[in-house]
Amino acid sequence: MEWYRLKAAGIKDSIIGRLMKELENYQDIFLLDRNQLKKYFKIDDETVNIIYESRNADFSEEFKKLEKLNIKVISMKDEKYPERLKQIAQPPVFLYYRGDISLAGKEKIIAVVGTRKPTVYGKNSCERIVDELTEGDVTTISGLALGIDTVCHKRTLQKGGKTIAVVGSGLDVVYPYENKKYWEEIGEKGLLLSEFPPETPPNAYNFPRRNRIIAGLSRGVAVIESKSKGGSLITAYLALEEGRDVFAVPGDIFSPASEGTNELIKKSEAKLITSGKDILDEFGWNILNEEKEEKLCKFSMTEEEYKIYEILNVEKNLDEIILESGIKAGNLLALLMEMEIKGIVSSISGGKYRRKK
């Protein structure tokens, strides 16, 4: 947290970033005299004074405030700082977070973005893609905005997967407020991330900056639905600039919600996808992870039975299983009966089913 003393003292991130680039440790700053600091880093007298004063200043209240808010901070010099993010043109100097920061360093991270006003087709497409990504042990990342972002985070959590939300405000300023539930759940079960300090409001210009982090942390960006202009397209183009893969779901040629995605595909700026498996295949990521293979073997389950087994992470009724699995009622009942015979699931009162093993 030593480098954070400069932030707490009010030094701009751009100056802190320059110092970090040239110096190994915060204390190395003071091996230079004031004139050297001014000359080498092109810093004015007032800023130099603030830097020197930061060494002995008392920032205990600032640190206590972060602790009280359950917010942790890492800098580009921290070993926990995600390596992939360091590679982008303008990496954030500090990251504020709640949750498991190690998720940001995972190899298999895919961004899922799209319009704030998705169609039913867009929502269904997003759920299908996220389901298959989660089955492939992929961590999803999005911006916790209304619409496709929310569908992505919500579905990942429902499927027991890991998700990262990068927000455009301080971590103590919930935005949009409708997503407060997911904000808190992701902070506990996944990773909630921001480059903005506490109390930062969700200003409009924060969100394009936020999008470069989403693109930077991901191996690829999947755009589900987008109008001809929108934040998800900004993320897509930022991803292209950083050498990331971009994927897009084709849509109705008469729907404004698909204008942006169709244009990405038409210009060959995005690869057309119709499933999460397309993304897994692109990167050579095997859907059948070791845990799944073990369960398939141990319980002699088919792919469809395993799908139902995964859905029954909590007790659910027939309608809920149909909705999540997409399996027709007649086929589903036959599968559930076979799974009961195998002793994998059991039916309980109220027309519900649950795992038995």
N, C-alpha and C positions, 0 to 999 in steps of 0.2 A: 504493500500500500504506500510505499515511500513516494513513488512517482505521483500518486494521487494528491500529495501535498500541494503540488503545483496547481492542480485543478481546483482544489479547495481554496487556494489563494487567489483564484480568479484569472489565472493565465490561460490564454486561448489554446485550444487543442492544436492548432496549426503550429504554434511555437513549441508546445510540449512534444509534438511529433518530430519536429526537427532535432530537438535535443535528444530524444530517444534514438533517433537514427544514428547519431554520431557518438553517443556516450553509452557505455554499458550499464552504469548504475546512476541513480539519482545523486548520490554523494560525489560522483565524478564532476558534477557541475562546478563544485566549489574548489576544484583543483585549478580552475581558471580564475584569473582576476576579472574585475568588472569590465575593463577595457577589452580583454580578449573575448569575453562573452558578447559584448556589443559588436565587435568586429566580425567574429566568426559566424554569428547567428543573426546578424543584422537586427538587433533588438535595441529599442530605445532605453534611455536612462531610467524612466519610471518603471518599465517592465523588469529591468535588471534588478532594481531595488526590491521589487515584490518577490522576485525569485530568491534573492538572498535572504529576505525576511522569512520566507516559507520554511527555511531550515529550522528555525527556533520557535515558530508560531505554534500556538495551541489549537489543534483542530479536533480535539477530543469530542466536542459537541457534534461536529459534522459526522464523525465516525459512529457516535452513539445513535444519531438520527438514522443512519443507514441500517444499523443493527436492529433498531426498534421496528423499522419498516420491513425487516427481513430481506433486505436488498444487499447483494454482494457485488463487488467491483473487481474487474481484472483489467490490466493494461496490455498493450502489445508486447510488453517485456515479460509478461507472465507465461509460465509454461502451459497453463490451461487455455491460453488464447488459441482459438482454432487456426490451424496452419493454413487452411484453404482461404480463410478471410484475409490473412496477411498478404495474399497474392494479388488482391484487387487493387485498382488504381488509387483509391482513397479509403484505406481501411480505417475504421473508427479507432481512435486512440484508446478510449475506454469503453468497456461494455458493462452495463448494469444487468444483473440477472437474478431470477428466482428459479430454483429447481436444479436440475442436473446439467451442469455446464459441459460435462463430457459428451453429451448428445451432439453438441455443435462440432465436435471433432470426428464424428462418425463418417465412415466412407460412403455408406448408402443413405444419402439425403436427397430427397426430391421435393422441389417447391411445387405447390399446387395453388394456382391463382386464377382469378376470373372476376366477372362482373359482380357488383353489389346487388343486382336485381336479376338473378338467374331464372330461367324458365324451368319447368318441370323436367324437361329433357336435360338441361344443364345440371340440375341437382342429381338426377339419376346417374348421369355420366360420371359426375364427380364421385359419388358413392361407390360406383363400380370400380373406378380406377383406384381409389383409396383402399378399398377392400383388398384388391390384389397386391397393391404395394405393401400394405401392412402384412399380408400373408408372406410376402417375400422378405420380411424383416427390414423393410425400408422405413427410415424416419421421415415423416412429412414435415414440411415447413411452410408457413404462410403468414399473413399479416393480421389475423384476428379481426378483419373488417367484416361487415355484414355481407351476406351473400355466399359466394363460393368459398371464401376463406373460412367462414364459420362452418360450412358443410364439411370441409376438409378436416378441421380440428375436431369437430364433434364426432365424425365418423371414425377417425383414427382412435379416439378415446373409447368409443363404443366397442371397437374391435380389439381393444387391449393393446394397441400399438403406442409408439412414442411420437410425440409431435412437438415442434418448436414454433412459438409465436413471437414474431418480431414486431414490436409496436412503435407507434409514432408519438409517444408521450412518455412522461416519467412513469415508472412502474407503480407509483402511488396514485396515478390519475387514470382511472379506468375509462377507456374509450374504445368502441361505443359502449355505453352503460348497459345496453341490452345483453352484452356478452360477459357481464360480471361473473357469471357462473363458470364459464369456460376459462376466463382470465385466472380465476382462483384454482381451478382444477389443473390447468396446464402448469401453473406455478408449483403444484404439489407433485404431479405425476410426469411432467415433461420438462420443458424449459421455456420460461418467459424472458424475453431479451429486449434490451433497448440501449441505444447509445446516448439517450437523453437523461440528464440527472433528475432526481425527484422534483416534483412540483412543476415540471415542464408541461404546459398545456398542449393539446393535440393541434398545433398550428398546421395549416394546409401545406406549407413548404417542408414540414418534417417527413411527409409520407414518401415523396420521391427519394429522399435520403435513406429512409427505412428500406425501400425496395432494393437498393444496392446491396444491403446486408443479406436479404433473402436470396438474391441471385448469387452472391459471393459464397454463401455457406453451402449451396446446393451443387450437386453434380449435374442437375438438369432442371428445367422449369417446364411444367405442364400447364398450359393455358386452356381452361375448360370452356368458358364463354367470355367474349369481350366485344364491346361495341367498337366502332372504328377508332375511337379515342378512349383511353382509360388507363388507370394505374397499372393494370395487369400487363398492358402492352409496354409500359415503361420498364417493368420488371423483365419482360422478355427481351427487350433491346439491350438493357444493361447486361443481361446474361450473355447475349451474343457478343457484346464488347469484351466480356471477360473470358470468352472461349468456352462457355457452358453450352450444353445442348438445349434446344428448345423444342417442345412438343406441343401439338395443338389438336383439339378434338374438332372435327368438321361439324358444321351445323347447317340448319335450314338456310338456303340462299335468300329466302324472303324475310328472315328474322334479323332485326337490328342487333340482337344479342350475339349473333354469330359473325357479324361483319369483320371484326378484328381477327378472329381465329381463322376464318376462311382466307383472309388476305395474307396472313402469315404463311399459310400452306401454299397459296397460289404463287407467292414470291420465293418459295423454297427457303424461307427463313425458319420454318418449323417443320418437324417431321410429323406426318399425320399418324395419330394413334386412335384406336378404338377401345383400348383396354389398358389396364396397368401392366399386363403381361408384355405388351409391346415395349414398355420402358425397361422392364426387367431383362427382356431379350437383348435390347440394345446394349446394355452394360454387361451382359453375361451373368446376371444375378439369378441364382436358382430359387424359384418359388419354394421348393421343398426344402425347408431348413431342417437341421438335424432333429429338432424337437418334433416337428411334424412327421418326419420319416419314422421316428421311434414310435409315435402313437399309432400311425397307420399300420405298422408291423405288429405292434403289441396287441391291438384290438381288432386287427383284420378288417379295417375300415376301407370303404371306397372313398373316392374324392368327394362325392356328394355327402356321404355320411360324415366325413371329417368337417365339411363346411357347416353342417348342422351342429356338430359337436362344438365347434368354435363359437357359434352363435349362442349356445347354451352356457355361456360363462356365468349367467344368472338365470333364474327360473323365468320361462317365457311361455305365453300361450301360443296356440296354433297360428293365429293371425299375425302375431309378431314375428314368428319364425318364417312364415310365408313372405312377409314384407322384406325381411332382411336377406333371405336366401334366394328369392325369386323363383322358388320351386313351386309348381302347381300343387293344389291341396291334395289331390288323389295320390300323386307320386310321393308327396311329403309324408302322408299318413303311412304309406307302405314302407318308406325308409325308416320312420320312427318305430314302426312295429318290428322291423328287422333289428334295429339297434337295441330295442328292449329285449329281444330274444338273446342277443349277444351280451346283454348285461351292461351296455354302455350308457344308456339313459333309462329313466323311469318316468312314468306318468304319475302326476299327483293331483290332489283335489283342485277343483277350479279349472280343469281342462288345461293345466300347465304341464310342462316337461322340464326336467333338470338332468344334469350329468349324474351318473351313478359312480363313475370311476375318475 
